[in-house]
Amino acid sequence: MSDISVEVLENGLRVSRPGTSYVLTFLRNAQWRMLEARELLEAPSISGHEASFAAEAWKAAYSEAKALGWL
């Protein structure tokens, strides 16, 4: 996951792969102690490469959220 960048936002995390257009924003749901990726919920379909990035992005976001005490 070294090619993944995680940016902490006020109410979420933005995960990107530098040098590409791949970006996912995971919003913090404090009430349910979870993260929600709106872009994935609204996407009609995604390619295999996008799905691979989404899996890596989720792992990075989950790890960062745990470190921040959000989860």
C-alpha positions in Angstrom: 0.0 0.0 0.0 3.0 2.3 -0.3 1.5 3.9 -3.5 -1.6 4.9 -1.6 -2.0 8.4 0.0 -4.4 9.0 2.9 -5.5 12.6 3.7 -7.4 13.2 7.0 -10.4 15.5 6.5 -12.7 17.1 9.1 -15.2 14.3 8.8 -13.6 11.6 6.8 -10.6 10.3 4.9 -9.6 10.9 1.2 -7.6 8.0 -0.2 -5.8 8.4 -3.6 -3.2 6.8 -5.7 -0.8 9.5 -6.8 -0.3 9.8 -10.5 -3.7 8.4 -11.3 -7.3 9.7 -11.1 -8.2 7.1 -8.5 -9.7 8.8 -5.4 -12.2 7.6 -2.8 -13.6 9.6 0.1 -14.6 7.6 3.2 -17.0 9.6 5.3 -17.0 9.1 9.1 -20.3 8.0 10.6 -19.6 8.6 14.3 -23.1 7.3 15.4 -22.5 3.8 13.9 -18.6 4.0 14.2 -18.1 3.2 10.5 -16.8 4.6 7.2 -18.9 5.1 4.1 -17.6 5.4 0.6 -20.2 7.4 -1.2 -18.5 7.1 -4.6 -18.8 3.3 -4.5 -22.4 3.4 -3.4 -23.3 5.7 -6.3 -21.2 4.1 -9.0 -23.2 2.1 -11.6 -20.2 -0.2 -12.3 -16.4 -0.1 -11.9 -13.5 -1.7 -13.7 -11.3 -4.4 -12.3 -8.5 -1.9 -11.8 -10.9 0.4 -9.9 -12.1 -2.5 -7.8 -8.6 -3.4 -6.9 -7.9 0.2 -5.9 -11.1 0.3 -3.9 -10.0 -2.7 -1.9 -6.6 -1.2 -1.2 -8.2 2.2 -0.4 -10.5 0.5 2.1 -7.7 -1.2 3.9 -5.7 2.1 4.1 -8.8 4.1 5.3 -9.7 1.4 7.9 -6.2 1.4 9.3 -6.0 5.2 9.5 -9.5 5.4 11.1 -8.4 2.8 13.7 -5.3 4.9 14.4 -7.4 8.0 14.9 -9.7 6.2 17.3 -12.7 6.6 15.0 -13.4 2.9 14.9 
